[in-house]
Amino acid sequence: MKDNKYLSKPKKTNFVIGLGKSGFWAAKFLRSINKRVIVWESNDSKEILERKKELEKLDIFVSINKEFIFEEINPWLKEIESVVVSPSIPSDHQTILKLKQNGVKVIGEVNIAWASLYDTNWIGITGTNGKTTVTHLLSHILCKNNLFAPFAGNIGTPLCKYAHAKKHEKIDWVVAELSSYQIEIAPEVKPKIGIWTTFTEDHLERHKTLENYFKIKKSLLKNSEFRIYNYDDENLRRNYQSLSDGIWVTTFLNKSAIEKCDYCIDDQEYILERNERLFKLDNFILKGNHNFQNLLLAIAAARKIGLSAKNIKDSLSSYKQLPHRLETIYKQNDLEIINDSKSTNFDSSIAGIKSINGELIIISGGRLKGHQYSEWIKVLNTKAKTVFLFGESSKILKKGLIDGGFTKDIFEFPDLTELINFIFPYLKKNKVNTLLFSPACSSFDQFSNYEERGDVFKRLIKETFN
């Protein structure tokens, strides 16, 4: 293994702050290379207690209901090798700042994984929207072509899980979804291939300014040996000249776009590589133009790795979409109900709405991540028959809709349970082909993540409609 500055000095203590998935695997991997590990966790849920029990079998000390406060960690300062923090802890957290002032290495799970897997081929995928789909789709394409290319990172499987497995398995490519939080804490990560899907306003409560958020995303691509960009994204396109050299993909059919891009899809749904037809797209499972963009990014990477057009096309036929992304969960009596809980911002919601033909009824709400919703309201003015709102943002969104000229029905509810109880009889009297769950907000007002929110929605629909 690489002699990495983060993983040296064997008898010192490595603190892991947080016992989520990434903290669990960081602790487990560090112990596997004979490091002394102490874990602090502020929660005491059933899942956390089960992880605690498993780590304690490995001689890892786990402290539950322990807050990340400098005064608590101060007595250990001279014994600390590193402090591994959860991605949810901001870089300007007071304890992190004080630790750094005292010369303590503060790192993330990604840093540890990179130190172990640096000699493996990495694909680093980032972007405001689309990065999870590209990560999952590209991993599928590579795995179907006899390459061990696990997806990991922000997609939900910690990178340290594969660092731990490296001792037993030969990894051909690490297909890593990297959030801005992970990129920020691990600037040493240098992928063979970097992919930038989209860039819109998000996470400003963490990064403060749009410029800083852009700079963090840009740094991953700058560190990559080979770069792939989405020309359809307005903010990336605007920076076409200033971004590090790479190849571009587009679904636009105008001459200017085609001249600047290496991959596109024509009006007969042929995939084109530098104006040469690769293959015709048949029965691609993912809906919407934004998923054509995601597909082109994955194809461009697969071609760079050396896969044939035929092998890529063949692998697409067995692809199954991830849950909570334009996922059809009910289809009966001319009504389709779609779960798009992964829509956690307005741009993602707009992409989902535009992918659906005809008029729809939409359910939105949660915790606002920004106030740039004028374009979202414009789309709803043309596509939505009725808007149902729930959660923390409902009053703000209702006012925004009315101020934006939306003249059709708007209903507000405190939570999804009450909303679904009301909507069932409402749909019997107000026929529509599509009911779309597209929150356009984060889930953190009422749920731990978008997956839990989507699962609750699916359960409520199943109980009410079946």
N, C-alpha and C positions, 0 to 999 in steps of 0.2 A: 504494500500500500504506500501511497505517496507520503513522504515525511512532511505533513502539513502543520503549520504553526498552531492551528486550532486543536490538533489532536496529539500534541506532544506532552512531555512531563507526566509520565504515567501515574504517579502517586498523588497527584492533586485531585481536587474534586470538581466535577462538572455538574452544575445545577441546570436542571431542565424545568422551565417555568410553564406549566400547563400540561394537562394530561389528556388532551384531545388526541386524535389519530397521529398527528405529526410529532407531538411530544412523546407519546408512547413508543413510537418506532425509533425516535432519536435516542431515547433512553436505552431501549433494547439493543440498538446497534452499538452504542458507546460501551455498554457492558460486555458485548460480545468481543470487543477488542481490548478487554481488561482495563477499562476505565472505571474509576470510582464515580458513582452517579447518585445524586439526590434529586428527587422530584418534588416540586411544590405545586399544589393545585387548590384553587379557591372554592371548588365545587365538591359536592359529595353525592352526586347522582348514582344510581345503580350501576350504570355503565362505567363510571369513574372507579367505583369500588371494585368492580370486576378486573379492571386494568391494574389497579393497585395490587390486588392479590397476585396477579400473574407476574408483575415486576418484582414483587417481594420474594418470589421463588428464585429469582436470579440474583438475589442479594443486593437489590436496589432499595434504598430507603425512600418511602413515599409519605409525604406529609399532606393530609387533606385539610380543607378549610384554612389554607395558609395563603395570606395575601402577599403580593409582590411589593414589599416595602423595604426601602434601603436600610432602615434601622434593624430590620430582622436579618438581613443578609450581611450587614457590616462586620459582625464578629468573625465571619468566614473569609474575609477579603484576602488574607495572606495564603489561604489554602486553595483559592479558586483557580482552576485552569481556564474554564469558560462558563458563560451563562447562556443557555440556549433558550430563546424566547419564542413564544407562540406568535404566528403572523398577525394575530389580532391586537398585539401590544404595539402601540405606535412608537416610532423611533425617538420621539421627544418626551416619552414617559419619564417622569422625574427620577425614578430608580435607575433606568437605563443611563440617563445623563450622568448621574452621580457615579455609577459603576465605571463608565468610560473615563471620567475625571480621575478615578483611582487606578487607571491602567488595566481594568478588567476587560477581557475579550467578550463582547456581546455578539452572538451569532444566531442564526436560525437553523432549522432542520436542513434547509437546502445547502448551507455551507458544509455541513457534515457529509451529506450525500455526495456533493461535488468532490470533496477530498478523497472519497473512496472510489468514485466512478469517473474521475476526470479523464481516465484513459479509455473510456467507452464513448462511442458516438452518441452525441446528444442532439436532439431537435428541441429547441426552445420556442414555445408558442405563447404569444401574448396578445392582448387587445382588450378593449372594453367589452365588446360582445363577440361571440363566435368562437372564442378560443377553446372552449370545452368541446364543441362539436368537431372542430378541426383536429384536436388532439385525439379524440375517440375514433374518428373516421380514419385518420392517417395510421394510427396503431392497428386498426382492423385491416387496412389494405396491406400493410407490411407483414402482419402475422399470417394472413391468408397466403402470402407468398414465401412461406417457410423462413421468415426472419423472426427471431424473438425480440419483439419491440413493444414492451409493456407501456401503457399510459400511466402517468404518475404526476404528482405535484398538486396543484390547486384543484385538479379534477376530483380529488378525494382519496387517492392512494398515495400515501407518503413516499417520497423518494428514498428515504432511509430503509423502507421495507425492501427495496431492490438492492440497496447497498448491503443489507444483511444477507440477501439471497445470492449476492455475487460470488460468495465462497462456494456455492453449489451449482450455479447456473451460468451459462454463457449468454450474456445479453448483447444482442447485435446493435440495437438502437434504444436509447432511453427517449421516449416521446413525452416531453415534460411541458405541462401547462404551467406557466409562471405568471403569477399575479404581480401587480406593481409592488405589493408589500414584500414579496419574495425576491424580486429583482433588486429592490432597494437595499435589503440587508445582505445580499450575496453578489456584489459587483464582480467577483472573480469568475463567475460562471461564464464560460465561453463555448457556446454550442457550435457544432459543425454547421447546422442549418438553423436560422432564425426566421420565424414567421410572425408578421404583424397583421392581425385581422382587421381591426377597426380602432378608431379613437374618437370618443365623445366624452362629454362632461360626466365624471363619476368620481367617487372617493375623495371629494374636495374637503370633507371633514377631516381627512387624514393628511392629504398632500397640500392643502391650503390653496394652491393656485393651479389653474389649468396648465400653465407653463411648466411647473414643477412635475406634474403628473406626466406630461408629454416627455419631458427630459428623462424621467425614470424608464419609461417604456422604450424610448429611443436607444438608451444605453445597452439594452440587451441585443438589439439588432447591430449596433456598432461593434459589439464584442463577438458577433457571429462570423464564421468564415464565409458563409453563403446566406443571402437574404432574400426573402420573398414578401412582397407587399400587396395589399388589396387596393387597386386603383379606384374602385367604386366608392371607397370611403373619402368623403369630402376633405377631411383634415389631413389625411395621408397624401391625397392627390395634390393639395395645396403646397405640401412640402416635398414634392417630387424631386426638385433640383437639389435640395439641401440634405436629404437623407443619404446615408451611405449606399454605395452602388449595390444594386440587386436586380431581381426580376420582378415583374408586376403581372397581376392577373386582373381581368375585367369581364363583366357581363355587358358592358356598353358595346354598341355596334357602330359608333361613329368613327370616322377615319382617324381622328386625333388619338383616341384611346387605343385603337388597334395598332397604330404605329408605335405607341409607347409600351405596349404590353406583349408579353411572350405567350400568355395563355388566355383564351377567351372561349365563349360558347356562342355559336351562331344561331340564327333564327330557326334552324331545323334541329337544334339541340345536338349538334356535333361539337365535340371538344376539339379545339384548334390549338396546335403548338406551333408558334411562329408561322401562322397562316396555313399550316398543313393539318389536315384532318387526322386526328388520332383514332377516335371512335364515336359512334352515336350513343347518346345517353338513353337507355331504355329503363323505364320503370324505377327511376331513382326515388327512394322512399321518402326523402326529406322534402318538405314543402317550402315554397317561397324563394324569391330571388336571392335573399341573403344566404340561403343554403347552397345555391349555385356558386356564390362567391367562396363559401367554405370548401366546397368540393374542388374548385379550381386550385385553391391554395394547397390542398392535400395532394392533388394530382401533380402539381409542380414539384413538390417535395419528393414524391414517389419517383418521378422521372429523374430527378437529380440523383437519387440513390441508385437508379439503374433499372427500374422495373419497366417491362414492356407495356405498351398500350393494351394489349390483349389481357395480360395478367391483371392490370388495374381494373379494366372493365369487368372481368370475371369476378373479382373480389367484391365489387359493388353489389352484385346480385344477392349476396348473403348478409348485407349490412342491416342491422336493426338499430333504430334510433334510441337515444338515451331518453329516460323518462323526464317528464316536466318540460319538454321542449316541443310545443305544438303537438302534443300527444292526444290522439283521439281516444277518449275513455268511454264514450257512449255513442251509439249510432242506431237510431230506431225511429220509425214513423216520421221520416224526413227531417229529423233533428240530429245534428252532430254536436257533441259537447267536447271541447278541446281544452286540455290542461296545458297552459304555458306559464307555469309558476316560475320558471327560470327567467321570465321577463321581469328583471329587477330595476329597469330604468326605462325612460320614455323612448329612447331610440330602439331598444330591443322590442318594446311593445309595438311601435310603429311597424317594424319589419314583420312581426307576426300578423298584425291586422291586414297589412297589404298582401300577405300571402293567401288570404281567404277570399274566395269569389263571393260576390253578393253582399247583401245587408246582414248585419249581425247584432247580437246583444252582447255587451261586454261587461265583465266584472273586474274592477280595478280597486287598488288601495293598498295601504300598508304605511311604511315610514318613507317620507320623501327623501330622495338623495340629491335633489336640486330643484330649481324652479323654472327650468327651461322646458315648459310643456306646451308652448304655443303651437308647435308643429303637430304634436300629438292631438291637440284639440281640433286642428284643421282636418286631420285624417278622420277623427270621430264624426265631425260634421258631415262628412261625405259617406261614411261607412256604417255608423252605429244607429240602430233604431231606438235603443234604450241603453242607458248607462247605469249600472249598479255599483255603488261605492261602499267600501267598508274600511274600518280601522282608523288609525291616527290621522291620515291625510284626507279623509272623506270631505270635510267641510271646506278645506282649501281647494281641493279639486272641483268640488261642486261650484264654488265661486268662480274658479278659473273657466269652467265650462260655460257658465252663464255669461260671464264677461266676454268669452270668445265666440258668442253667438249661437251656442247650442240650444235649440228650442224644443227638443223632444224630451221625453221623460227621463228624469234623474231620481234615483232612489238611494237613500243612505241607510246603512245598518252598522251597528257596533262591531259585529263579527260575522264570520262566514256561516255559522250555524243558523242564525236568524235569517240571513240573506237567502240561503238555499231553501229554507222552509217557506219563504215567501215566493220565491221564483218558480217553484214547481207549479202551483195553480196559475201563476201569471203566464207561463208559457203555453198553457192549454188555451188561453183566451187570446194570446198575442203570438201568432205563428211566425216563426223565423227558422231559417235553415241551420244557423250556427249560433251556439252559445260559447263565447270565448272567455276563459279565465286568463286574463293578462294583467297582472297587478301593476306593472310599471313602477313599482316601489320595492324597497327592501322589505324583508319579512320580520324585521327585528322588533316591531311593535307588539306582535302577538305570538311569534314563532321563533325557534332557534335558528332556522335557516329556510331557504326556499324549498328544500326537499320535504321538510316537515309540513310546510304550508301546502305543497302540492299533494302530499299524501292525505292530509285532512280533507282537502277539496275532493279528491277521488273517493274517499270513504263516504263523505256526505252525499255525493252524487249517486253512488252505488246504493246507499240506504234509502234514498228518496225516489230514485227513478226506476230501480229494478224490483 
